[in-house]
Amino acid sequence: MKKLILALTLFAVLPGISIGQSKRASIRKNTGAAIESGIYPNIFKAAGYSQAAIDRKIADAYQTIFEGPDRVYFTVGDSMAYISDVKNHDARTEGLSYGMMIAVQLDKKEVFDRIWRWSKKYLQHQSGPRQGYFAWSINPQTMKRNSEGSASDGELYFITDLLFAANRWGNGTGINYYAEARNILDAMWKKDGTGNIYNLINITHKQISFVPEGGNYNWTDPSYHLPAFYEIWALYAKDGHKQFYKDCADTSRAFLHSACDPVTALNSDYAEFSGKPHPTSWMPAGFRYDSWRVPMNITMDYVWFGKDKSWQESYATRFQDFLRSKGINSFEDQFNLDGSRPEFILQAGIVKKLRHSIGLVATAATTAHISRNSAGLDFVHALWNAKLEPYEDGYYDTYYDGLLYLFSLMHLSGKYQIIKPKFINPYLLITCLS
């Protein structure tokens, strides 16, 4: 009890101290990593753009995606809202959790709370073998779920979103964000195969599953590999699995070495835990829409934690060189792993064709964070000049293209950050002192 009183006194006297700071000794040292320095480079500014122009570009993108006539964010009643993949007539945990991450990063609490309430009410299983997990897709007009099963990346984002929200806004403002994050995590750790439902993370391989159900538990999606998020769980979840999460982060880094081609740096949408491509009955191996997220995820890990810098720098060089070889203003959006044009084209919209898609333009540009020299700035300028508007064939996607575009603007402006605690969580404090 004396320790607790002393700790609370210290927090009262020294308000600048945070739990994140008090635990720094447990973090592996990395020169320049944002977790230590608190510095998130503004690559747009380094490329010559003014802060006013950068802020305006982010605000315009947010307005287009969340508020404009082609928005994907829709309010429901006084307290809920959802993000819709409008072209596919559904709402999915991918987009909902992305919307929450954007909201917590940009300090938009009402938007975050609305999306979370809707997701919890309509998608989270409250009982049975899937308890705590989310149905990954629902028709928001009929409210009929398209699937009861989960896509593991949705839960991965939800947990991280909620931990960040707890750190930014505290847990006494209507939603106990930390308790909601723990509810998902604690439920995850109870999944042992009963009802054919498993942990989101394959326990043996320490890698995220494609789907935590049946045989899909035994392979993965490279774009679900977010080592930076596992590091966040290790810091803030306090659920007794810290070392496991740190191991998962390192395992994901090693996995990406194997999953990305040594020449082109391209990865397949789906993969075995070895990194080898995993073709499916509906799609052969290849770099397609899911894969666009991989460069952005690698960039995030590089900036936030910097534990695999040498390989990540090599990856960024290879990836940029490959896309540049295809024409920086014309590279297409799907490839075989050797960089050749695929025979199979995954359709988006009503026209099956390859495009110079703004989603990939955006995530490719984030790798300028890694190169950190003029070699990558051509991608930054290409993104700056790109417009979130219909393509020549009329296809327009403010959902996937738009969300990746906004994420990338946030990364390149230094506005996508680790959110450290601003409030004392008594549970975490007692854990630290025990």
DODRENPA-919018 format. One record per residue (C-alpha): x, y, z; residue number from 0; residue in one letter. Coordinates in Angstrom, 2 decimals. Each point is the difference from the previous one (the first is absolute). Layout:
# residues N
<pt <X; Y; Z>; NUM; 'A'>
...
# end
This chain:
# residues 434
<pt <0.00; 0.00; 0.00>; 0; 'M'>
<pt <2.88; 2.35; 0.81>; 1; 'K'>
<pt <1.47; -0.64; -3.45>; 2; 'K'>
<pt <-3.30; 0.90; -1.64>; 3; 'L'>
<pt <-0.34; 3.23; 2.00>; 4; 'I'>
<pt <3.60; 0.94; -0.82>; 5; 'L'>
<pt <-0.54; -0.67; -3.68>; 6; 'A'>
<pt <-3.19; 2.07; -0.12>; 7; 'L'>
<pt <1.82; 2.82; 1.78>; 8; 'T'>
<pt <2.78; -0.10; -2.57>; 9; 'L'>
<pt <-2.51; 0.16; -2.85>; 10; 'F'>
<pt <-1.67; 2.99; 1.66>; 11; 'A'>
<pt <3.29; 1.84; 0.47>; 12; 'V'>
<pt <1.51; -1.01; -3.34>; 13; 'L'>
<pt <-2.89; 0.08; -2.51>; 14; 'P'>
<pt <2.37; -0.34; -2.94>; 15; 'G'>
<pt <0.90; -3.57; 0.98>; 16; 'I'>
<pt <-2.03; -2.68; -1.75>; 17; 'S'>
<pt <-0.23; -3.72; 0.47>; 18; 'I'>
<pt <1.58; -0.32; -3.45>; 19; 'G'>
<pt <3.01; 1.97; 1.19>; 20; 'Q'>
<pt <0.30; -1.94; 3.26>; 21; 'S'>
<pt <0.25; -3.26; -1.97>; 22; 'K'>
<pt <2.66; 1.15; -2.48>; 23; 'R'>
<pt <2.62; -2.16; 1.64>; 24; 'A'>
<pt <-1.84; -3.06; -1.28>; 25; 'S'>
<pt <0.17; 1.15; -3.64>; 26; 'I'>
<pt <2.95; -1.02; -2.13>; 27; 'R'>
<pt <2.05; 3.07; -0.88>; 28; 'K'>
<pt <-0.29; 1.23; -3.57>; 29; 'N'>
<pt <1.65; 3.20; -1.10>; 30; 'T'>
<pt <-2.54; 2.20; -1.72>; 31; 'G'>
<pt <-3.04; -2.22; 0.65>; 32; 'A'>
<pt <-3.06; 2.10; 0.80>; 33; 'A'>
<pt <-0.81; -2.09; 3.09>; 34; 'I'>
<pt <3.16; 1.50; 1.53>; 35; 'E'>
<pt <0.41; 3.34; -1.72>; 36; 'S'>
<pt <-3.65; 1.00; -0.37>; 37; 'G'>
<pt <0.94; 1.30; -3.45>; 38; 'I'>
<pt <-2.14; -0.84; -3.04>; 39; 'Y'>
<pt <1.66; 1.51; -3.08>; 40; 'P'>
<pt <-2.11; 2.22; -2.23>; 41; 'N'>
<pt <1.11; -1.26; -3.41>; 42; 'I'>
<pt <-2.37; 2.34; -1.84>; 43; 'F'>
<pt <1.67; 2.98; 1.63>; 44; 'K'>
<pt <3.44; -1.41; -0.83>; 45; 'A'>
<pt <-1.21; -0.26; -3.61>; 46; 'A'>
<pt <-0.71; 3.74; -0.03>; 47; 'G'>
<pt <-3.71; 0.28; 0.82>; 48; 'Y'>
<pt <-1.20; 2.54; 2.55>; 49; 'S'>
<pt <-1.62; -1.09; 3.25>; 50; 'Q'>
<pt <-3.16; 1.90; -0.91>; 51; 'A'>
<pt <-0.24; -1.88; -3.32>; 52; 'A'>
<pt <0.64; -3.34; 1.73>; 53; 'I'>
<pt <-2.69; 0.62; 2.61>; 54; 'D'>
<pt <-2.42; 1.06; -2.71>; 55; 'R'>
<pt <0.67; -3.14; -2.07>; 56; 'K'>
<pt <-0.72; -2.26; 2.98>; 57; 'I'>
<pt <-3.12; 1.98; 0.90>; 58; 'A'>
<pt <-1.24; -0.20; -3.61>; 59; 'D'>
<pt <0.57; -3.78; -0.11>; 60; 'A'>
<pt <-1.83; -0.45; 3.28>; 61; 'Y'>
<pt <-2.89; 2.14; -1.23>; 62; 'Q'>
<pt <-0.28; -2.02; -3.23>; 63; 'T'>
<pt <0.01; -3.36; 1.77>; 64; 'I'>
<pt <-2.01; 0.81; 3.11>; 65; 'F'>
<pt <-2.24; 2.93; -0.91>; 66; 'E'>
<pt <-0.23; 0.59; -3.76>; 67; 'G'>
<pt <-2.60; -1.24; -2.51>; 68; 'P'>
<pt <2.11; -3.11; -0.71>; 69; 'D'>
<pt <0.69; -0.69; 3.69>; 70; 'R'>
<pt <0.25; -3.47; 1.45>; 71; 'V'>
<pt <-0.88; 1.10; 3.58>; 72; 'Y'>
<pt <-3.69; -0.04; 0.90>; 73; 'F'>
<pt <-1.57; 0.99; 3.33>; 74; 'T'>
<pt <-2.77; -2.06; 1.56>; 75; 'V'>
<pt <-2.25; 1.73; 2.51>; 76; 'G'>
<pt <1.56; 2.12; 2.75>; 77; 'D'>
<pt <2.88; -2.23; 1.01>; 78; 'S'>
<pt <1.15; -2.42; -2.72>; 79; 'M'>
<pt <1.61; -0.02; -3.44>; 80; 'A'>
<pt <1.64; -2.41; -2.42>; 81; 'Y'>
<pt <2.52; -0.04; -2.83>; 82; 'I'>
<pt <-1.27; -1.69; -3.17>; 83; 'S'>
<pt <1.78; -1.58; -2.93>; 84; 'D'>
<pt <-2.65; 1.64; -2.12>; 85; 'V'>
<pt <0.89; -1.75; -3.25>; 86; 'K'>
<pt <-0.48; -3.40; 1.69>; 87; 'N'>
<pt <-3.07; 1.09; 1.95>; 88; 'H'>
<pt <1.35; -1.07; 3.36>; 89; 'D'>
<pt <1.73; 1.17; 3.15>; 90; 'A'>
<pt <2.99; -2.04; 1.05>; 91; 'R'>
<pt <2.27; -0.12; 3.01>; 92; 'T'>
<pt <2.92; 1.10; -2.19>; 93; 'E'>
<pt <-1.57; 3.39; -0.78>; 94; 'G'>
<pt <-1.67; 0.47; 3.36>; 95; 'L'>
<pt <3.28; -0.51; 1.84>; 96; 'S'>
<pt <1.84; 2.23; -2.50>; 97; 'Y'>
<pt <-2.54; 2.74; 0.65>; 98; 'G'>
<pt <0.60; -0.33; 3.73>; 99; 'M'>
<pt <3.77; 0.23; -0.47>; 100; 'M'>
<pt <-0.39; 3.16; -2.10>; 101; 'I'>
<pt <-2.31; 1.46; 2.65>; 102; 'A'>
<pt <2.30; -0.68; 2.95>; 103; 'V'>
<pt <3.06; 1.28; -1.89>; 104; 'Q'>
<pt <-1.79; 3.22; -0.99>; 105; 'L'>
<pt <-1.63; 0.40; 3.43>; 106; 'D'>
<pt <-3.59; -0.41; -1.20>; 107; 'K'>
<pt <-1.56; -1.67; 3.01>; 108; 'K'>
<pt <-3.63; 0.17; -1.09>; 109; 'E'>
<pt <0.78; -1.74; -3.31>; 110; 'V'>
<pt <2.00; -2.68; 1.81>; 111; 'F'>
<pt <-2.73; -0.62; 2.58>; 112; 'D'>
<pt <-2.76; -0.17; -2.59>; 113; 'R'>
<pt <1.83; -2.59; -2.11>; 114; 'I'>
<pt <0.90; -2.09; 3.04>; 115; 'W'>
<pt <-3.57; -0.06; 1.35>; 116; 'R'>
<pt <-1.35; -1.10; -3.40>; 117; 'W'>
<pt <2.70; -2.65; -0.45>; 118; 'S'>
<pt <-0.57; -1.42; 3.46>; 119; 'K'>
<pt <-3.78; -0.04; -0.32>; 120; 'K'>
<pt <-0.28; -1.52; -3.45>; 121; 'Y'>
<pt <3.17; -2.02; -0.57>; 122; 'L'>
<pt <1.51; -1.16; 3.29>; 123; 'Q'>
<pt <-1.01; -3.46; 1.16>; 124; 'H'>
<pt <-1.19; 0.11; 3.59>; 125; 'Q'>
<pt <-0.23; -3.75; 0.58>; 126; 'S'>
<pt <0.98; -3.37; -1.43>; 127; 'G'>
<pt <3.38; -1.20; -1.31>; 128; 'P'>
<pt <0.58; 3.34; -1.81>; 129; 'R'>
<pt <-0.73; 2.13; 3.10>; 130; 'Q'>
<pt <2.02; 3.22; -0.13>; 131; 'G'>
<pt <0.78; -0.35; -3.72>; 132; 'Y'>
<pt <-1.77; 1.88; -2.81>; 133; 'F'>
<pt <-1.93; -1.09; -3.07>; 134; 'A'>
<pt <2.16; 1.50; -2.72>; 135; 'W'>
<pt <-2.71; 1.22; -2.40>; 136; 'S'>
<pt <-3.60; 1.23; 0.20>; 137; 'I'>
<pt <-2.48; 1.66; -2.33>; 138; 'N'>
<pt <-0.69; 3.31; 1.80>; 139; 'P'>
<pt <-3.35; 0.41; -1.76>; 140; 'Q'>
<pt <-1.52; -3.35; 0.88>; 141; 'T'>
<pt <2.23; -0.57; 3.07>; 142; 'M'>
<pt <0.53; -3.56; -1.19>; 143; 'K'>
<pt <3.48; -1.33; 0.68>; 144; 'R'>
<pt <1.74; -1.31; -3.10>; 145; 'N'>
<pt <2.19; -2.20; 2.17>; 146; 'S'>
<pt <0.14; -0.89; 3.66>; 147; 'E'>
<pt <3.75; -0.65; -0.16>; 148; 'G'>
<pt <2.82; 2.43; 0.66>; 149; 'S'>
<pt <2.74; 1.49; -2.16>; 150; 'A'>
<pt <2.89; 0.15; 2.44>; 151; 'S'>
<pt <1.25; 3.43; -1.02>; 152; 'D'>
<pt <-3.24; 1.61; 1.16>; 153; 'G'>
<pt <0.52; -1.12; 3.58>; 154; 'E'>
<pt <3.70; 0.91; -0.24>; 155; 'L'>
<pt <-0.95; 3.58; -0.81>; 156; 'Y'>
<pt <-2.93; 0.20; 2.43>; 157; 'F'>
<pt <2.25; -0.97; 2.93>; 158; 'I'>
<pt <2.68; 2.52; -0.94>; 159; 'T'>
<pt <-2.62; 2.71; -0.65>; 160; 'D'>
<pt <-1.50; -0.52; 3.44>; 161; 'L'>
<pt <3.36; 0.00; 1.80>; 162; 'L'>
<pt <0.88; 3.28; -1.69>; 163; 'F'>
<pt <-3.42; 1.46; 0.87>; 164; 'A'>
<pt <0.54; -0.93; 3.66>; 165; 'A'>
<pt <3.35; 1.77; -0.11>; 166; 'N'>
<pt <-1.36; 3.11; -1.74>; 167; 'R'>
<pt <-3.36; 0.53; 1.68>; 168; 'W'>
<pt <0.01; -2.11; 3.13>; 169; 'G'>
<pt <-2.66; -2.52; 0.94>; 170; 'N'>
<pt <-2.48; 2.14; 1.90>; 171; 'G'>
<pt <-1.66; 1.82; -2.89>; 172; 'T'>
<pt <-2.80; -2.41; -0.86>; 173; 'G'>
<pt <1.97; -2.95; -1.38>; 174; 'I'>
<pt <2.61; -1.95; 1.93>; 175; 'N'>
<pt <2.29; -0.46; -2.98>; 176; 'Y'>
<pt <2.58; -2.02; 1.89>; 177; 'Y'>
<pt <-2.65; -2.42; 1.29>; 178; 'A'>
<pt <-1.35; -0.43; -3.54>; 179; 'E'>
<pt <3.49; -0.76; -1.34>; 180; 'A'>
<pt <0.59; -2.48; 2.81>; 181; 'R'>
<pt <-3.37; -1.62; -0.68>; 182; 'N'>
<pt <1.15; -0.89; -3.53>; 183; 'I'>
<pt <3.46; -1.09; 1.12>; 184; 'L'>
<pt <-1.26; -2.06; 2.94>; 185; 'D'>
<pt <-2.57; -1.68; -2.24>; 186; 'A'>
<pt <2.72; -0.70; -2.57>; 187; 'M'>
<pt <2.10; -1.85; 2.55>; 188; 'W'>
<pt <-2.93; -2.28; 0.85>; 189; 'K'>
<pt <-0.32; -1.26; -3.59>; 190; 'K'>
<pt <1.47; -3.50; -0.01>; 191; 'D'>
<pt <-1.67; -1.55; -3.05>; 192; 'G'>
<pt <-3.38; -0.55; 1.66>; 193; 'T'>
<pt <-2.60; 0.44; -2.71>; 194; 'G'>
<pt <2.89; 0.15; -2.47>; 195; 'N'>
<pt <0.87; 3.54; 1.23>; 196; 'I'>
<pt <3.59; 0.92; 0.89>; 197; 'Y'>
<pt <2.20; 2.83; 1.24>; 198; 'N'>
<pt <0.42; 2.79; -2.56>; 199; 'L'>
<pt <3.70; -0.83; 0.13>; 200; 'I'>
<pt <1.15; -3.49; -0.88>; 201; 'N'>
<pt <1.60; -0.90; 3.33>; 202; 'I'>
<pt <2.49; -2.46; -1.46>; 203; 'T'>
<pt <1.28; 2.32; -2.72>; 204; 'H'>
<pt <-0.56; 3.29; 1.89>; 205; 'K'>
<pt <-1.53; 1.48; -3.14>; 206; 'Q'>
<pt <-3.42; 1.47; -0.64>; 207; 'I'>
<pt <-2.42; -2.36; -1.70>; 208; 'S'>
<pt <-1.92; 0.84; -3.15>; 209; 'F'>
<pt <-3.17; -0.99; 1.83>; 210; 'V'>
<pt <0.03; -1.42; 3.55>; 211; 'P'>
<pt <-2.24; -2.85; -1.04>; 212; 'E'>
<pt <0.47; -3.48; -1.47>; 213; 'G'>
<pt <2.79; -0.51; -2.51>; 214; 'G'>
<pt <0.34; 3.74; -0.59>; 215; 'N'>
<pt <1.71; 0.16; 3.39>; 216; 'Y'>
<pt <3.03; -1.66; -1.60>; 217; 'N'>
<pt <1.03; 2.67; -2.53>; 218; 'W'>
<pt <0.22; 3.76; -0.09>; 219; 'T'>
<pt <-0.25; 3.27; -1.90>; 220; 'D'>
<pt <3.22; 2.06; -0.16>; 221; 'P'>
<pt <-1.98; 3.25; 0.25>; 222; 'S'>
<pt <-1.29; -1.12; 3.41>; 223; 'Y'>
<pt <3.57; -0.02; 1.31>; 224; 'H'>
<pt <0.29; 3.16; 2.08>; 225; 'L'>
<pt <2.96; -0.47; 2.36>; 226; 'P'>
<pt <-0.46; 3.55; 1.28>; 227; 'A'>
<pt <-3.46; -0.89; 1.33>; 228; 'F'>
<pt <1.34; -2.98; 1.95>; 229; 'Y'>
<pt <2.55; 2.34; 1.59>; 230; 'E'>
<pt <-2.90; 2.25; 1.03>; 231; 'I'>
<pt <-1.78; -2.97; 1.57>; 232; 'W'>
<pt <3.18; -0.91; 1.87>; 233; 'A'>
<pt <0.16; 3.53; 1.39>; 234; 'L'>
<pt <-3.62; 0.70; 0.85>; 235; 'Y'>
<pt <-2.16; -3.16; 0.06>; 236; 'A'>
<pt <1.35; -1.22; 3.38>; 237; 'K'>
<pt <-1.75; -3.34; -0.44>; 238; 'D'>
<pt <2.91; -2.24; 1.00>; 239; 'G'>
<pt <1.13; -0.75; -3.57>; 240; 'H'>
<pt <2.59; 2.74; -0.49>; 241; 'K'>
<pt <2.85; -2.27; -1.05>; 242; 'Q'>
<pt <-2.22; -1.93; -2.39>; 243; 'F'>
<pt <-1.00; 3.21; -1.76>; 244; 'Y'>
<pt <3.63; 1.13; -0.26>; 245; 'K'>
<pt <0.86; -3.41; -1.44>; 246; 'D'>
<pt <-2.84; 0.37; -2.52>; 247; 'C'>
<pt <1.38; 3.39; -1.06>; 248; 'A'>
<pt <3.43; -1.50; -0.66>; 249; 'D'>
<pt <-1.54; -3.00; -1.75>; 250; 'T'>
<pt <-1.99; 2.29; -2.31>; 251; 'S'>
<pt <3.15; 1.87; -0.90>; 252; 'R'>
<pt <1.76; -3.25; -0.87>; 253; 'A'>
<pt <-3.07; -1.20; -1.92>; 254; 'F'>
<pt <0.02; 3.11; -2.18>; 255; 'L'>
<pt <3.62; -0.69; -0.97>; 256; 'H'>
<pt <-1.18; -3.30; -1.48>; 257; 'S'>
<pt <-3.31; 1.20; -1.41>; 258; 'A'>
<pt <1.45; 2.88; -2.05>; 259; 'C'>
<pt <1.78; -0.87; -3.23>; 260; 'D'>
<pt <3.79; 0.57; 0.25>; 261; 'P'>
<pt <0.05; 1.95; -3.28>; 262; 'V'>
<pt <-3.36; 1.75; -0.44>; 263; 'T'>
<pt <-0.93; 0.12; 3.74>; 264; 'A'>
<pt <-3.53; -1.05; -1.00>; 265; 'L'>
<pt <-1.99; -2.37; 2.21>; 266; 'N'>
<pt <-3.00; -2.20; -0.68>; 267; 'S'>
<pt <-3.40; 0.94; 1.43>; 268; 'D'>
<pt <-0.06; -3.30; 1.91>; 269; 'Y'>
<pt <2.88; -2.02; 1.40>; 270; 'A'>
<pt <1.02; -3.04; 1.97>; 271; 'E'>
<pt <1.63; 0.68; 3.35>; 272; 'F'>
<pt <3.32; -0.66; -1.76>; 273; 'S'>
<pt <-0.63; 3.01; -2.23>; 274; 'G'>
<pt <-0.59; -2.19; -3.05>; 275; 'K'>
<pt <-3.04; 1.13; -2.07>; 276; 'P'>
<pt <-3.31; -1.65; 0.85>; 277; 'H'>
<pt <-2.19; -0.23; -3.12>; 278; 'P'>
<pt <-3.69; -0.62; 0.63>; 279; 'T'>
<pt <-2.88; -1.44; -1.96>; 280; 'S'>
<pt <-1.22; 3.51; -0.72>; 281; 'W'>
<pt <3.33; 1.71; -0.76>; 282; 'M'>
<pt <3.51; -0.99; -1.11>; 283; 'P'>
<pt <3.05; 1.43; 1.76>; 284; 'A'>
<pt <0.80; 3.61; -0.84>; 285; 'G'>
<pt <0.42; 3.57; 1.23>; 286; 'F'>
<pt <-3.51; 1.47; 0.10>; 287; 'R'>
<pt <-2.21; 2.22; 2.16>; 288; 'Y'>
<pt <0.82; -1.42; 3.43>; 289; 'D'>
<pt <3.70; 0.26; -0.82>; 290; 'S'>
<pt <-0.17; 3.77; -0.45>; 291; 'W'>
<pt <-0.04; 0.31; 3.79>; 292; 'R'>
<pt <3.33; -1.75; 0.55>; 293; 'V'>
<pt <2.32; 2.95; -0.82>; 294; 'P'>
<pt <-2.04; 2.25; 2.29>; 295; 'M'>
<pt <0.16; -2.57; 2.83>; 296; 'N'>
<pt <3.76; -0.41; -0.39>; 297; 'I'>
<pt <0.40; 3.78; 0.02>; 298; 'T'>
<pt <-2.02; 0.29; 3.21>; 299; 'M'>
<pt <2.21; -2.54; 1.74>; 300; 'D'>
<pt <3.15; 1.75; -1.25>; 301; 'Y'>
<pt <-1.10; 3.41; 1.31>; 302; 'V'>
<pt <-1.57; -1.13; 3.27>; 303; 'W'>
<pt <2.43; -2.67; 1.20>; 304; 'F'>
<pt <2.96; -0.22; -2.39>; 305; 'G'>
<pt <0.98; -3.55; 0.95>; 306; 'K'>
<pt <0.59; -1.32; -3.53>; 307; 'D'>
<pt <1.45; 3.05; -1.72>; 308; 'K'>
<pt <2.59; -1.66; -2.22>; 309; 'S'>
<pt <-2.43; -2.36; -1.70>; 310; 'W'>
<pt <-2.78; 2.60; -0.14>; 311; 'Q'>
<pt <2.32; 2.46; -1.74>; 312; 'E'>
<pt <0.96; -2.68; -2.51>; 313; 'S'>
<pt <-3.69; -0.81; -0.51>; 314; 'Y'>
<pt <-0.89; 3.64; -0.66>; 315; 'A'>
<pt <2.80; 0.36; -2.55>; 316; 'T'>
<pt <-1.05; -3.15; -1.86>; 317; 'R'>
<pt <-3.70; 0.88; 0.08>; 318; 'F'>
<pt <0.56; 3.56; -1.20>; 319; 'Q'>
<pt <2.42; -1.14; -2.72>; 320; 'D'>
<pt <-2.52; -2.53; -1.27>; 321; 'F'>
<pt <-2.90; 2.43; -0.19>; 322; 'L'>
<pt <2.21; 2.67; -1.52>; 323; 'R'>
<pt <0.99; -2.48; -2.71>; 324; 'S'>
<pt <-3.69; -0.30; -0.90>; 325; 'K'>
<pt <-0.43; 3.78; -0.22>; 326; 'G'>
<pt <-0.61; 2.01; 3.13>; 327; 'I'>
<pt <-3.12; 1.58; -1.47>; 328; 'N'>
<pt <-1.28; -3.11; -1.73>; 329; 'S'>
<pt <0.83; -3.17; 1.98>; 330; 'F'>
<pt <-2.93; -2.37; 0.22>; 331; 'E'>
<pt <-1.55; -1.40; 3.15>; 332; 'D'>
<pt <0.36; -3.80; -0.36>; 333; 'Q'>
<pt <3.08; -2.09; -0.79>; 334; 'F'>
<pt <1.43; -3.45; 0.04>; 335; 'N'>
<pt <2.72; -0.13; 2.63>; 336; 'L'>
<pt <2.74; 0.20; -2.64>; 337; 'D'>
<pt <-1.51; 3.30; -1.13>; 338; 'G'>
<pt <-1.67; -1.27; -3.17>; 339; 'S'>
<pt <-3.63; 0.72; -0.90>; 340; 'R'>
<pt <-2.41; -2.55; 1.42>; 341; 'P'>
<pt <-2.41; -1.99; -2.13>; 342; 'E'>
<pt <-2.50; -0.02; 2.85>; 343; 'F'>
<pt <-1.33; 3.47; 0.83>; 344; 'I'>
<pt <-1.94; 0.44; 3.23>; 345; 'L'>
<pt <-3.00; 2.12; -0.87>; 346; 'Q'>
<pt <-0.87; 3.25; 1.76>; 347; 'A'>
<pt <-3.09; 1.80; -1.19>; 348; 'G'>
<pt <-1.92; -1.08; -3.09>; 349; 'I'>
<pt <3.07; 0.03; -2.27>; 350; 'V'>
<pt <2.68; -2.67; 0.34>; 351; 'K'>
<pt <3.21; 1.85; -0.79>; 352; 'K'>
<pt <3.35; 1.12; 1.35>; 353; 'L'>
<pt <0.21; 3.60; 1.15>; 354; 'R'>
<pt <2.55; 2.47; 1.35>; 355; 'H'>
<pt <-1.85; -0.07; 3.31>; 356; 'S'>
<pt <0.28; 2.81; 2.51>; 357; 'I'>
<pt <-0.05; -2.51; 2.89>; 358; 'G'>
<pt <3.30; -1.50; -1.15>; 359; 'L'>
<pt <1.40; 3.40; -0.99>; 360; 'V'>
<pt <-0.69; 1.05; 3.59>; 361; 'A'>
<pt <1.46; -2.94; 1.87>; 362; 'T'>
<pt <3.05; -0.09; -2.28>; 363; 'A'>
<pt <0.66; 3.64; 0.87>; 364; 'A'>
<pt <0.20; -0.79; 3.72>; 365; 'T'>
<pt <3.24; -1.90; -0.63>; 366; 'T'>
<pt <1.69; 3.41; -0.42>; 367; 'A'>
<pt <0.07; -0.07; 3.80>; 368; 'H'>
<pt <2.41; -2.93; -0.26>; 369; 'I'>
<pt <2.24; 1.24; -2.79>; 370; 'S'>
<pt <0.17; 3.41; 1.71>; 371; 'R'>
<pt <1.81; 1.56; -2.93>; 372; 'N'>
<pt <-0.88; 1.62; -3.29>; 373; 'S'>
<pt <-0.30; -3.39; -1.73>; 374; 'A'>
<pt <-3.46; -0.56; 1.47>; 375; 'G'>
<pt <-1.37; 3.50; -0.37>; 376; 'L'>
<pt <-1.22; -0.63; -3.55>; 377; 'D'>
<pt <-2.60; -2.34; 1.53>; 378; 'F'>
<pt <-0.94; 2.71; 2.51>; 379; 'V'>
<pt <-0.52; 2.54; -2.77>; 380; 'H'>
<pt <-2.00; -2.57; -1.98>; 381; 'A'>
<pt <-2.33; -0.48; 2.95>; 382; 'L'>
<pt <-0.28; 3.73; 0.61>; 383; 'W'>
<pt <-1.08; 0.52; -3.60>; 384; 'N'>
<pt <-2.41; -2.97; -0.04>; 385; 'A'>
<pt <-3.69; 0.74; 0.35>; 386; 'K'>
<pt <-2.62; -2.06; 1.79>; 387; 'L'>
<pt <-2.52; 0.09; -2.82>; 388; 'E'>
<pt <-1.54; -2.35; -2.60>; 389; 'P'>
<pt <2.33; -1.84; -2.38>; 390; 'Y'>
<pt <-0.37; 0.37; -3.76>; 391; 'E'>
<pt <-2.33; -3.01; -0.11>; 392; 'D'>
<pt <-2.25; 1.53; 2.66>; 393; 'G'>
<pt <1.13; -2.26; 2.85>; 394; 'Y'>
<pt <0.20; 1.91; 3.29>; 395; 'Y'>
<pt <0.90; -1.50; 3.37>; 396; 'D'>
<pt <-0.02; 2.35; 2.96>; 397; 'T'>
<pt <0.00; -3.12; 2.21>; 398; 'Y'>
<pt <3.18; -2.01; -0.62>; 399; 'Y'>
<pt <1.87; 2.47; -2.18>; 400; 'D'>
<pt <-1.21; 2.83; 2.21>; 401; 'G'>
<pt <0.85; -1.49; 3.37>; 402; 'L'>
<pt <3.49; -1.05; -1.14>; 403; 'L'>
<pt <0.47; 3.47; -1.50>; 404; 'Y'>
<pt <-0.91; 1.68; 3.30>; 405; 'L'>
<pt <2.12; -2.41; 2.04>; 406; 'F'>
<pt <2.97; 0.76; -2.25>; 407; 'S'>
<pt <-0.48; 3.77; 0.25>; 408; 'L'>
<pt <-0.01; -0.39; 3.77>; 409; 'M'>
<pt <3.19; -2.09; -0.03>; 410; 'H'>
<pt <1.87; 2.38; -2.28>; 411; 'L'>
<pt <-1.02; 3.06; 2.00>; 412; 'S'>
<pt <1.05; -1.56; 3.32>; 413; 'G'>
<pt <-3.61; -0.13; 1.22>; 414; 'K'>
<pt <-0.22; -3.79; 0.38>; 415; 'Y'>
<pt <1.53; -0.62; 3.41>; 416; 'Q'>
<pt <0.33; -2.23; 3.02>; 417; 'I'>
<pt <-2.51; 1.45; 2.44>; 418; 'I'>
<pt <1.47; -0.17; 3.48>; 419; 'K'>
<pt <-2.05; 0.26; 3.20>; 420; 'P'>
<pt <-1.24; 3.40; 1.09>; 421; 'K'>
<pt <-2.09; -1.43; 2.80>; 422; 'F'>
<pt <0.83; -2.24; 2.94>; 423; 'I'>
<pt <-1.62; -3.40; -0.36>; 424; 'N'>
<pt <-0.17; -1.37; 3.57>; 425; 'P'>
<pt <0.16; -3.57; -1.27>; 426; 'Y'>
<pt <3.19; 0.67; -1.94>; 427; 'L'>
<pt <1.49; 1.92; 2.92>; 428; 'L'>
<pt <-0.61; -2.84; 2.44>; 429; 'I'>
<pt <1.45; -2.44; -2.56>; 430; 'T'>
<pt <3.14; 2.12; -0.32>; 431; 'C'>
<pt <0.47; 0.10; 3.78>; 432; 'L'>
<pt <-0.73; -3.65; 0.70>; 433; 'S'>
# end
